[in-house]
Structure formats: structure tokens, C-alpha cells
Amino acid sequence: MAKFKAFWEDNLIFGLATVIAGLFNYLYHVVLAHVLGPREYGDLATFLNVTGFLVIPAGMITLIYTRIGKYQGQNVRVQAIALWTGGAALWLMIWLLGPKLAGIFHVNDTLLIIYTAEVVPSLALAANVGMLQRSRWYLWVGLLAVLNTGFRVVAAAGALWSSYHLLAVGILEAIAAWVTWFVSRTMVSHVPLKGEEASAGVIMGTAVVGIINVLFALVDGLAAKYALSPLTAGKYTGLATIGHSLQFVSGSLGTVMLTAILSDPRYRYRYVAMTVAVYSLLAGVGEWLFTVHASGLVMMVLGKEFFGIAPWLGLYGWGMISLGLLNIAMLYSVAQGRWEIVVTVGCGLLYWVWVLIHDHSLGRFVISTTHIMFGIMCITLVTSGLAQLWGAYVKVRTQT
């Protein structure tokens, strides 16, 4: 059928772009891990994680605009002012809190300000990406991702030609964010109207899902910097760089599933089944690499100074597979406007953070992450199943 053909085409286009962007991202980390070494690489990861933490609203904005799209009567001017004001306010916060944060994470406060400059256009860029996704213009979305990550490789290469490695990378990354926003603005000007105004409840639930998804990608890196020694934190960051790739795959597949369900909700269960099947296949291949070729993978991506993380990669991979399934479940909840999944996953996130900040070794971080992610997944499946049964029961009682 034509609708399923479009679903597979979207997955192929967006998936291929995600793979290319992922390869650029790996190349970025490969270059910098070899150039910087564990200590400075840990500092770099802190700058990136703090930036990622600041742009948590960006993930939320993307998901909201993916849900509502571009519709007639939308107050574009007011929304644009709000997005740019929000981005500028986030960066101003770093100017004010930078010295204190730098002391907590043992990094340079000036570099922290430079790396976080990309948050200013981040919310406007996120809205543009969301509107492109709602219209299922995944070729253009993919081109933006490739452009942004490709520029990051240029930034990494800049470190090779400068005595101030981290400074060069930070400046070039900020430039990349502004260039990507400018390109996205041009793209969105050609997007047709497709979407609708959503209720406050749906927007709020969607925003929470966006926040949780971003936090899952960031908090373990920040917790490692807080709870572990600088050297061990850098090594864990390298492990997370490889392992979180499985989570990012689920984000690509889940986004396509979300927009497909919004376009044709009658086939939601089939879209979910196809998405989970493809993700399971890809995740299985990834876990095989993590288990059988862990040493070679670590050496290739991060270098010999990270060799000690290889024995933990296989176990960590199972935790990331569970996290990917949770991502897909939450995106399904956005499409359906059902929030019981968000409650279980959100509570699990808080518990995960609490456990990590009390762990003080790389091994404990890996074990805790894997066990907690698997536990959250099981609880979420049971809760979702019970909610479906209750909904069916209420429907039968109402009809009779």
C-alpha cells in the first residue's frame, strides 16, 4: 500500500541521513579523543553536556512542532520572538553561572561560555526541524543533520591546526549552529501548511517527553563528571559515546513512526510493530559488535588510552537497547496523547540519576545503567498493557 511505502521511504531517507550524521559524529569524537586524551576529552564532554543540558528545551520544541506542524492562523512572529528570547536567556544564564559551574565540573569558565554560544539559535532551529518533520520532509531534515555534524568534523580538524585545541573547536561549533539555523529558515519558507493547533494538555505532555528524551542522553555524562575522577569520567564518556548510538537509532525510527501515526492513526499498531522490528534488528547488530568486537571498536573510535572500557561495552549495550525501546514508547505516547508511559519513564529517570551520583566507579555506572533501564522498560510495558486493558474494559462497559 502507498502509505506503507511512504513509511519505509521516510525511514530509509531519514535513517541514511542519521547514519551519515552519526559517522560524522564518530569522526568528530575519534579525532578529538586521539588529539586530546582522556583528561581534556572529559573536559570537552563536559562542555558538550552542559550545552546539551541548556538546549533541553530544543528537544522539547522540536517534538512540539513535530506534533502541531505549520498551520493556518499560527502566530509565527510571536513564536519566533519567544524562541529567540528563550535562546538568548539561556546563554545569559551561563554568563552569570559559568564560574560556579566551571568550579563544580573543574573546567575553564571562558571555554564554557564559548561552547554554549550555540544555544542562542537552538530553539528557532528546533522549531524549524519540527515543522519539516511534521510535513515528512525527511530529506531536508536529514540534510540539516548532515550539515551540522559535518561542520563539527571541520571543528575537530580545527583543533589539529591550533595550539588551543578546545578553544578552536568551541568557536567553530558556535559558527556551525548559526549556519544550520540559517539554512533551516530557508527550508521552512517552502513547507506547506500541515498540522493543527493542539490543546494545552497535549503540548505539555509532548514537552515532558522531549525533556526526558534529552535528559536520558545527557545526565549520565554529567553524573560521571560529578561522581568519578576526571580520568575515569573521561573514559566513561568514551563508553557512552559508543553506546548511546543505539539510542540515537531509536530516535530516528521513532520520529518517522510518530509522523506516520499522526498522518494515519488507523494503522498505529502496524507502524509500531514495524518500527520495533527494525530497531530490534539494528540493535541486535550493534550489540553483536559491542560484544564480539569491543576491543577493536574502542581502539578504532577512541584510541588505546580508552582500552579499559572494552570489557564493559557489551553489558552497557543492553542498557542502551532498553533505552531505545523506551524512546519509541514515549514517541508513541505523544502520537496517542496517552501519558502513563511518561510517568513510569520519568520516575525511572529520576531514580537512575540518584543511583549514578552515589556510584563511584566505571563498572558500577555500567551495571546500574543496564539494570535500571531494563527495569524501567519492564515496568513501562506492564503499565501500558494494564492501561490498554482498562481502556478496553471502560469502552465495553460504556457500550453496554
N, C-alpha and C positions, 0 to 999 in steps of 0.2 A: 504494500500500500504506500501511497505517496507520502503520507505523514511519517511513516516509519523510515522511509528512505531519507527524508529531511533530517530525522533524528540521527541517523547514522552519519549523514554528511556533516552535520554540525559537530558530532563527536570526532570525526576524522579531522576536520579542519582545525577545530579548537585544540584537539589532542596533539596534532602535529605541531601547532604553534607552541603549545605548552612544552613539548619535548625539546624543541629548538631553544625556547627561552630557558628551559632547565639546563640544557647543555651549556648555554652561555653563563648561566648562574654557577654551574660547576666549574667552568673555566675560570670565572672570576675568583672563586674560592681556591682553586688549585694554584693559580698564580700567587695569590696573596698568602696562602698557607706556606708555600715554599719560600717566598721572599721574607715574610715577617717572622716566622717561627711561632711556637705556642704562646709565648707571653704577649707579643704585640698582636697576634691573631686573636687572642682573647679580648684585648682592648678594642680591636676592630668589631668583633662580635657584639661587644657592649654598646658601641656607638650605633650599630645597626639595630640592635634590640630596643634601645631607648627610642630610636627613630620609629621603629615598628610599633612600639607601645604608644607613642604620640599619635600615630596615624591609625590607631584602632578605629576612630570614627570613620576613616576612609573605607574600611571594610564594611562597616555598617551602612554608609552612604551608598556604596556600590550595590549592596543587596537590596536596599530600599528602592533605588531607582531601577534595579532589575525587576522588582515586583510591580512598581507603578508605571514605569516607562515614560514615554513622552506623549502627553495627551492634550486635547483641546481645552483651553481655559487655564492651562498651567501658568502660574506667575513666575516666569523664568527669571525676570530681573531681580525680584525679591529673593528668590532662591540662590541666585548667583552671589548677591551681596552677602547673604548669610554664610555661604560656603567659603568665600574668600575671607570674611571677617573671622570665621572659626579657625581657618588655617593660620592666619596671622597671629591670633590669640595663642594658639598652641606654641608657636615659635617664641613669642614673647615670654611665655611661661618658662621656657628653657633659659632665656636670658636672666630671668630672676632666680630660678632654682638651680641653674647649671653648676655653680661652685659646690653646692651641697651634694648634688647628685654625683659630681666628679669625685668628691671625697668618699662617698659611700662605695662607689664601684672602682675607685683607685685609677681614674683616668684623667686626661687633660681636659679642663673645662672649656678652653677655647676650641679645641677639636670637637667637643660635644656640640657646641653652638653651630659650627660649620656643617657637621654631618646632619644636623636636624633642620637645616635651611630648606630641605626638600618638602617639609610638611606644609609650607605656605600654599603651594598649588595643589596639594594632595587631595583635598576634599572636592575641589572643582573637577579634577581629573577623575576621581572616583565616580562622580555623578555622570560624567560623560561615558565612562565604561559601562555603567549600569544601563543607560539608555540604549547603547549599542547592543548589549546582551538581550535586553527585552525585545528588541527588533530582530534578534537572532542573526545579527551581522557579525558572525564569529570570525570571518576572515579579517575584518577590520580590528576586532578585539585582539586577535592573535598577532596582527602586525604591530599593534601598540606594545604588547608584551615583549615581542622580539626586539623592537626598537629600544625599549627601556633596558632590557637585560644586555643587549648588545653594547649599549653605551657604558654599562657597568664594566664590561670587559675592557673597554677603552680606558676607563678609570683605573682599573687594575694595572693595565700596561703603563699608565702614567706613573705608577709607583716605581717602576723599574728605572725610570729616567730622572728620578728626583731623589735627593738625599733625605727629604722629608716625606717618607712613604705615605703615612696616614693623612697628612695634610693634602697631598696631591689627589688622593682618592676621594677625600671628602668634598673638595671643590668640584671635581668632575662629576661626582654623583649628584650634587645640587643642580648643576647645569643640565644633567640628563632629565631630571624631574620636570624642569621648566620646558624643555624641548618637547617632551612627551605630552605635556598638557596642551601645548600649542597645536600639535598635530591632532590630538583628540578633539579639540574645539572645531577644527575644520571638518573632521569626520561627522560630528554630531549635527552640523548645519545641514547635512544631506539626509539625516534619518527621518523617515516618515512618522506620522503620528501612530503610535501603537502602545496602548496601555490605558489605565484608568486610575482615577483618584481612589485611594484606599482609606479605610476607616482608621481612626487613631489607634485602635487596638491592634490591627494588623501591622501598622507601621511600627508600633512599639515592640511587638513580638519579633518582627523581622530585624529590628535594630539590635535586640538582645542576641539573636542568632549570629549576626555579623560580629558583634563584640566577642562572643565566646569563640568563634572560629579563629579570630586573630589571636586571642589570648592563648589558645592551645598551641599556636606556632611559636609563641614568644616566651612564655613565663618560665619554661624550664631553663632556657639560656640565662635569663636574669637571675633565677634562683641559684644556678650553678656559680655565677659570678659572686653572689652573696655568700653562699654556704661553703664553697670549696676554695682551695688555694688558687692563686692566679694561673699556675701551670696546669693544674687538674681541670679548672674551669675551661681553659682553652682547649684541652683535649676533649672534654665533654661536648663543647661547642662543635668540634670537628665531627664527632659521632652524630650529633643532631643534624648537622648539615647534610650528611648522607641519609640518615634515617627518615627525616621529615619529607624526603622526596615522595614517599608513598602517600603521605597526607596531601601533598600538592596535586597528585594524580586524582585523588578523590574529589578535590575541589573543582577540577576541570569537568569531570564526568557529572558531578552533582549539579553544576550550574546548567549544563545542557539539559539534564533531566528536569530541573526546575522550570526552565522556559518552555520545554515541551509540554509539561503538565499544565502550565498556565495557558498555553495555546489550545490544548485539547484535553481537559481533565477527565474525559470518559475513559481514557486509556492509561490512567495514572499507575495502576498496578503493573501493567506491562512495561511502562517506562522504568519503573523502579526495579523490576526484575532484570531487565536488560542492563541497567546501569550497574547493579550489584554483580551480575555475572561477569561483565567486562572488567570491573575493578578487581574482582577476586582473581581473575586470570592474570592481570598485570601485577597485582600484589604478590601472587604466588611466584612469578618470575623474579620479582625483586627480592623476595625472601630467600629464594634459591641462591641468588648472587650473594646476599648478605651472609648466608651460612657456608656455602661451598667455596666462595672466592673472596672471603672477607679480607684476608691479608693483602691480596693483590689489589682489591678495590681501595683499601685505605692507603696503600703505597702510591697508587696512581693519582688519587684525588687529593690527598693531604700531605703525603711525604713520610719519610722514615721516622720522624720525630713523633708521629702520631700512631706508630705501630702498636702500642699497647692497648688501643681501643678495639683492635680487631676481634678478640675473643668475645666481646660484648655485643657485636653488631647483629648477630643472628637473633638473640633474645630481644634486643631493642626493636628489631624489625616487627616482631609480633605485636608489640605495643602500638607501633605506628599503623599497622594494618587495622587494628581495632579502632584507632583514632580516625582513620579514613572512613570506616563504616559509620562512625558517629557523625562525621561531616555530612555524609549522604543522608542520614536520617534527619538531621536538622534542616537541610535544604528541602526535604520532603515536607517537613512540618510547616515551612514557610509557604509552600505551594498550597497546602491544605488549610492553613490557618488554625492548626491544632498545636497546642503548646506544652502538652505533658512531656514530650521528648526534651524540650528546652529546660524544663525544671530538673529532670534527672541528670542531664549532661552538665548543666550549670553547677549543681551541687557537687557533682563529681570533680569538676574543675577546681572548686574551692578546696576540696579535700586533697587533691593532687598537689596543689601549691603548698598547703600546710605540711604535708609529708616531706616534700622536697627540701623545704627550708630547715628541716630537722635532720636531714641526711647529710653526711659529711664525707662521702667517698663516691667515686665514679660508679663503682659497682652497685651501691645502694640506690643511686639515681636511676640506673637502668632497671634494676629489679622492681623498684617501686613504680616506675612509669609503666612497665609492662603489665604488672598485676592490676594496677588501678584502672588502666584503660580497658583491659579485658573485663574487669568487674563492672565498670560503667556501661559497657556495651551490653552485657547480660541483663543488668537491671533495666536498661532502656528498652530492650526487646520485650521483656516481660511486661513492663509498664505500658508500652504501646499496644501489645496484644490484649491486655486487660481493658484498655480504653476502647479498642475496636469492638470487643465483645460487649462492653457496656453500652456503646452507641447502638449496636445492632439490637440489643435487648430493649432499649428505650424506644427504638423505632418500631419494633414489633408490638410493644405494649401500646404505643400511640395509635397504631393502625387498628388494633383490636378494641 
